[in-house]
Amino acid sequence: MSTYALTDSWTMTRRELAHWARQPVQVVVSLVFPVMLLLMFGYLIGGGRGVEGSYIDYLVPGMLALTMAFGLEGTMIAVTQDLNKGVIDRFRTMPMANGAVLVGRSAADMLQSALALTVMMAVGYALGWRVDGDLGAFLGAVGLLLLFRFAMLWIGIHLALVAGKPEMVQAVQILVWPIGFLSNALAHPGSMPDWLGTAVEWNPMSRTATAVRDLFAGTGTEHVGAAVVWPLVLLGVFFPLAVRRFGRLSK
């Protein structure tokens, strides 16, 4: 990416960050919701059937992965609102790198995602979760989570450009829930029927959650490769699709 494109993307990132100051409630809700899920599954619903050892040690990394998949609604609504208000059309008439608006949006969302990870890990620590891996393994786990989030963001941006209207976002967002819960984030595949456990293990989120658990626990890097490949494949598909769709919007 050229310096010109990076400068434009940073300008769009600052625009999105300015929206945070004007809409703090939306940011707070996006941070509180995954914490509520963690507390609910950790204390009210969680049983850890099929999980060896502490369920909290299993649950927290899974919830971190789940958090990286959820919360795309804000990004999708922001993109569709800009489309319908003509904001994107105005940006496209300016001497700006193609896709800088989308990159800026994704960069701002990644900052919020990093904040959400920090909050979730702090709550997990308060619940008794501990990291047994070294610093390199810890940073690797965080990197895998953010890579997965980045891939999910571009899926959301592409779907928002396809949906076109804010009222269509809810219908698209519903699709995220089955993908999120059809994973090993909350339950071990061994506790499921064989056919369902197989499908769960192939879920990209499950690959990330498994690799992250191993890294946090310091038990190996066997699953890291798959956790890297899946998000890169998703990015390779949806990033160019989103940029191409954006480029074809009428001026």
Secondary structure, DSSP 8 states (H G I E B T S, - for coil): --HHHHHHHHHHHHHHHHHHHH-HHHHHHHHHHHHHHHHIIIIII---TT--S-HHHHHHHHHHHHHHHS--HHHHHHHHHHHHTTHHHHHHTSS--TTHHHHHHHHHHHHHHHHHHHHHHHHHHHHT----S-HHHHHHHHHHHHHHHHHHHHHHHHHHHHH-SHHHHHHHHTTHHHHHHSSSSSS-GGGS-HHHHHHHHHSHHHHHHHHHHHHHHTS--TTHHHHHHHHHHHHHHHHHHHHHHHHTS--
